[in-house]
Amino acid sequence: MAERLPIYEIEQHLVAGLQESRRLIVSAPMGSGKSTQVPQILLDRGLLGAGQVVILQPRRLATRLLAARVAWERQAQLGREVGYRIRFENVTSPDTRIRFVTEGLLLRQMVQDPKLRGVSALIFDEFHERHLYGDITLARALDLQETERPDLKLLVMSATLDAAPLEQYLKPCRVLESQGRMHPVDIEFAAIPGYLDKRPVWDQAAAAFSDFVAAGGQGDVLIFMPGGFEISQTIEALRRHDEARGFLLLPLHGELPPRD
């Protein structure tokens, strides 16, 4: 299954680019496989030597889920060859070669160990989200590469990144693009624009869900909200609608316990 993901169309260019310049920008849309497959490509193609690749993720939930997915693909126990580390959770071991982390933790590691011993490559994933920790960590990584760690490989990846300014900042570097997959999407707008609707956003979302079900809509439904509070309010709003009967309402955000 992984071999058919679009990111493998640029695998050879990715390997060659890192061998030549040690700095790479990968622009690839969602669903291309960049977050799960690129770390494995680096390991399997021998680009890490005896070291590990550290993948920076801006969100804790994604950090956990990506590590679990890669471990599953490699038929490995999570925490052994593939692991992750977020605040208050360290699911790694001395055998870990692919390590997913949140941005603040890598910056802390750089303070404690400025040379990043044992790390062969850094991947800055979802860089378009632009967090302060990520920007500082990238600047420190560039300085480290140009001074004490010329062997350190740096990759910056994003689904919606304007690569030109970043290319200027990272030069010399190479830019690769993966086209990804196109899926049909129908867009329908509410009768009243959200900014004119005085109801809370969770009530608007619950009403849109009810309209969808009442019109014969079937299948699973994803409702995106900006944070845990809005998510909990949305679930409560959905419970007040008859159309939600028979649906299993589940929250999903970084504050949940790992089992949930």
C-alpha positions in Angstrom: 0.0 0.0 0.0 2.7 2.5 0.9 4.6 1.9 -2.4 1.6 3.3 -4.3 1.6 6.6 -2.4 2.4 9.6 -4.6 5.5 10.7 -2.6 7.4 7.7 -4.1 7.3 9.3 -7.5 10.0 11.7 -6.3 11.9 9.2 -4.1 15.0 9.1 -6.3 15.1 12.9 -6.5 14.7 13.2 -2.8 17.6 10.8 -2.1 19.8 12.6 -4.7 18.9 16.0 -3.4 19.9 15.2 0.2 23.1 13.6 -1.0 24.0 16.7 -3.0 23.0 19.7 -0.8 21.9 18.3 2.6 19.0 20.8 2.5 15.7 20.1 0.9 12.2 21.6 0.6 9.4 19.1 -0.2 6.1 20.6 -1.2 3.4 17.9 -1.3 -0.4 18.0 -0.7 -2.2 16.1 2.0 -2.5 12.4 1.2 0.8 12.2 -0.7 2.4 10.2 2.1 5.2 12.7 2.9 4.8 12.6 6.7 4.9 8.8 7.0 7.0 7.8 4.1 9.9 10.3 3.9 11.3 9.3 7.3 11.2 5.6 6.2 12.9 6.5 2.9 15.7 8.1 4.7 16.2 5.1 7.0 15.8 2.4 4.3 18.0 4.2 1.7 20.9 4.4 4.2 20.8 8.2 4.6 20.9 8.1 8.4 24.1 6.1 8.9 23.9 5.0 12.5 21.8 8.0 13.6 18.1 8.7 13.7 15.7 11.1 12.0 13.7 13.5 14.1 10.4 14.7 12.7 9.0 17.9 14.1 5.2 18.1 14.3 3.3 21.2 15.4 0.6 19.2 17.2 0.7 16.5 19.8 -2.1 14.4 18.4 -0.4 14.2 15.0 2.8 13.3 16.7 1.3 10.3 18.4 -0.8 9.1 15.4 2.0 9.4 12.8 4.4 7.5 15.0 1.8 4.7 15.6 1.1 4.5 11.8 4.8 4.3 10.8 5.4 1.6 13.5 2.4 -0.3 12.2 3.7 -0.1 8.6 7.1 -1.4 9.7 5.5 -4.1 11.8 7.4 -2.8 14.8 6.4 -2.2 18.4 5.8 1.5 19.0 8.7 2.8 21.1 11.3 0.6 19.6 12.5 1.4 16.0 9.8 4.1 15.8 8.8 6.3 18.7 7.6 9.7 19.7 8.1 12.2 22.4 5.7 14.9 23.5 5.3 16.8 26.8 5.0 14.3 29.7 5.2 11.3 27.3 8.4 9.6 26.1 7.7 6.5 24.0 11.2 5.9 22.7 14.2 3.6 23.4 17.9 3.4 22.6 16.9 1.5 19.5 14.7 4.3 18.1 15.7 5.4 14.6 12.5 7.4 13.6 11.4 9.8 16.3 8.4 12.1 16.1 8.5 15.1 18.4 6.8 18.4 19.1 8.7 21.5 18.3 9.4 22.7 21.9 11.0 19.4 22.9 13.5 19.5 20.1 14.4 23.1 20.9 15.0 21.9 24.5 17.2 19.1 23.3 19.2 21.6 21.3 19.8 23.6 24.4 20.9 20.5 26.4 22.9 19.0 23.6 23.9 21.7 21.1 25.5 19.3 18.7 22.5 17.0 18.5 24.6 13.9 18.8 23.0 10.8 17.4 20.7 12.8 15.1 21.4 12.5 11.4 18.4 14.3 9.9 15.8 16.8 10.9 12.4 17.0 9.2 10.3 20.1 9.7 6.8 18.8 8.8 3.7 21.0 8.2 6.0 24.1 8.2 3.3 26.3 6.8 1.7 26.5 10.2 4.7 28.7 11.3 5.1 28.4 15.0 7.8 30.4 16.9 9.4 27.2 18.2 9.7 25.8 14.7 11.2 29.0 13.3 13.8 29.2 16.1 14.7 25.5 15.8 15.2 25.8 12.0 17.5 28.8 12.4 19.5 27.0 15.1 19.7 23.9 12.9 21.0 25.9 10.0 23.7 27.4 12.2 24.6 24.0 13.5 24.9 22.6 10.0 27.1 25.5 8.9 29.4 25.1 11.8 29.8 21.9 13.8 27.5 19.5 12.0 28.0 19.8 8.2 26.7 16.2 8.0 23.3 17.1 9.4 20.5 16.8 6.8 17.6 19.2 6.9 14.2 18.8 5.2 11.3 21.3 5.3 7.9 19.8 4.2 4.5 21.4 3.8 1.3 20.9 1.9 0.6 24.6 1.2 3.9 26.3 1.4 5.1 29.3 -0.7 8.5 27.8 -1.3 10.2 30.8 -2.9 11.0 32.8 0.3 12.0 29.7 2.2 14.2 28.6 -0.7 16.0 32.0 -0.5 16.5 31.6 3.2 17.8 28.0 3.0 19.9 28.3 -0.1 21.8 26.4 -1.3 18.9 23.9 -1.3 16.7 22.0 -3.7 12.9 22.1 -4.0 10.8 19.1 -4.9 7.1 18.8 -5.6 4.8 15.9 -5.3 1.4 16.2 -7.0 -0.6 14.0 -4.6 -4.1 12.7 -5.4 -7.2 14.5 -6.4 -10.5 13.5 -4.9 -13.9 14.9 -6.0 -15.2 17.5 -3.6 -18.6 19.2 -3.6 -18.9 22.6 -1.8 -22.2 23.9 -0.5 -22.6 27.2 1.3 -25.0 28.0 4.1 -28.0 30.2 3.2 -26.7 32.8 5.7 -22.9 33.6 5.8 -21.4 32.6 9.1 -20.3 36.2 10.0 -24.0 37.3 9.8 -25.3 34.4 11.8 -25.5 35.4 15.5 -25.6 31.9 16.8 -22.4 30.4 18.3 -20.3 28.5 15.8 -21.1 25.1 17.4 -24.8 25.7 17.0 -24.3 26.6 13.4 -22.3 23.4 12.8 -25.0 21.3 14.6 -27.7 22.9 12.4 -25.7 22.2 9.2 -25.3 18.6 10.3 -29.1 18.2 10.9 -29.8 19.7 7.5 -27.4 17.2 5.9 -29.0 14.2 7.6 -32.6 15.4 7.0 -31.8 15.8 3.3 -30.8 12.1 3.1 -27.0 12.5 3.7 -25.3 9.3 4.7 -22.0 8.1 6.0 -19.6 9.5 8.6 -19.3 13.2 9.3 -16.2 15.3 10.3 -16.8 18.7 11.9 -13.6 20.8 12.3 -13.4 23.2 15.2 -10.4 25.4 16.4 -10.0 23.9 19.9 -11.1 21.5 22.6 -13.6 23.8 24.1 -15.4 24.4 20.8 -15.3 20.6 20.1 -17.0 19.8 23.4 -19.6 22.5 22.8 -20.3 21.1 19.3 -20.9 17.6 20.7 -23.4 19.0 23.2 -25.1 21.0 20.5 -25.4 17.9 18.3 -27.0 15.9 21.2 -29.9 18.4 21.2 -30.8 17.5 17.6 -33.0 14.5 16.8 -31.0 13.8 13.6 -28.0 12.9 15.8 -29.8 9.8 17.2 -27.9 6.7 16.1 -24.7 8.5 15.6 -21.6 7.9 17.8 -20.3 11.4 18.7 -16.6 11.4 19.3 -14.2 14.2 20.1 -10.7 14.2 18.7 -8.0 16.7 20.0 -4.6 16.8 21.6 -5.9 17.2 25.2 -7.5 13.7 25.2 -5.7 10.8 26.9 -3.8 8.6 24.4 -6.3 5.7 24.7 -9.2 8.0 23.8 
